């Protein structure tokens, strides 16, 4: 097998809009009237006509100048939905601690099983200060031991907040009801009303959004990336994708940029495949850095193979030349777990600063995706 597997965000397409949307999702969950409805100093915020200046200010406030994003990506957390989850559960944890201090030890009771529960939660914490990004990051650094990666970060956070809430809250877990609901809020922002309705067959809880999916920015000229794909195929390489995006979030910009038809859809592995396999196999957390997506991209989106992929048993063989092109530590981990080699690109969140991480991992890197060909052997 000769195959090149491409990550999407930070490799082919800019991650900037994803990070913008993750910040908007946190902001809306906390301050939006359909959700918790906490008082905000930004009374000019309107989802239907939010400006780039407002987005930049909200992103800076939520992600602390992107310091929190860098911390999460450095621990193998690559999914924006998981990043939002880490922020929100830590916010509620800190607010729960403040509540106990103010009430002389009473524990804050929060439930997130239905969308209506956001309103009740907002009433419960009304008057408590919303933690700043620096406090969120400080809590992560205190609670999460060095070397903790991926889903284990959330297990550690859940156990650490047990004393505050009288046990680990069920909403702290990945793929809890809270996770599912804020993931849908993210989708409403990213897809916009029309695509959200087309995908979910219902209105979003908070509508009036134009969506960002059709505003994707390629990280090299689209024609140059398309030419790269064609050259690889002409030289005997198969090409594939392994991305934490859903299938529609990958397909829409790929079609718009003229890339989709260059791939065999059987080898376009997305978060949609991971979610389907989780339901089929009963295995949790099959997104990166788990090898599932890489193995799915290598051997195809075949349901009969999902059990093997979920167990990480479909690794590349010693005679295979399989390369994963990624921008983050989760790509390095996922490639290694699947028996593939990794080539790093410096167009992700960390930019050229990521070169040190790749060097420490023993992974070669290039400036951008169109520079990879000399490293393929």
Secondary structure as GFF3:
##gff-version 3
##sequence-region A 1 377
A	DSSP	beta_strand	2	6	.	.	.	ID=ss1
A	DSSP	alpha_helix	16	31	.	.	.	ID=ss2
A	DSSP	three_ten_helix	47	49	.	.	.	ID=ss3
A	DSSP	alpha_helix	52	63	.	.	.	ID=ss4
A	DSSP	alpha_helix	67	73	.	.	.	ID=ss5
A	DSSP	alpha_helix	80	103	.	.	.	ID=ss6
A	DSSP	alpha_helix	117	125	.	.	.	ID=ss7
A	DSSP	alpha_helix	133	143	.	.	.	ID=ss8
A	DSSP	alpha_helix	151	160	.	.	.	ID=ss9
A	DSSP	alpha_helix	162	165	.	.	.	ID=ss10
A	DSSP	three_ten_helix	170	172	.	.	.	ID=ss11
A	DSSP	alpha_helix	177	200	.	.	.	ID=ss12
A	DSSP	three_ten_helix	213	215	.	.	.	ID=ss13
A	DSSP	alpha_helix	222	234	.	.	.	ID=ss14
A	DSSP	beta_strand	238	242	.	.	.	ID=ss15
A	DSSP	alpha_helix	247	256	.	.	.	ID=ss16
A	DSSP	three_ten_helix	260	262	.	.	.	ID=ss17
A	DSSP	three_ten_helix	265	267	.	.	.	ID=ss18
A	DSSP	beta_strand	268	269	.	.	.	ID=ss19
A	DSSP	alpha_helix	271	281	.	.	.	ID=ss20
A	DSSP	alpha_helix	292	299	.	.	.	ID=ss21
A	DSSP	three_ten_helix	303	305	.	.	.	ID=ss22
A	DSSP	alpha_helix	306	310	.	.	.	ID=ss23
A	DSSP	beta_strand	321	326	.	.	.	ID=ss24
A	DSSP	alpha_helix	329	337	.	.	.	ID=ss25
A	DSSP	beta_strand	341	345	.	.	.	ID=ss26
A	DSSP	three_ten_helix	351	353	.	.	.	ID=ss27
A	DSSP	alpha_helix	354	360	.	.	.	ID=ss28
A	DSSP	beta_strand	365	366	.	.	.	ID=ss29
A	DSSP	three_ten_helix	369	371	.	.	.	ID=ss30
A	DSSP	three_ten_helix	373	375	.	.	.	ID=ss31
###
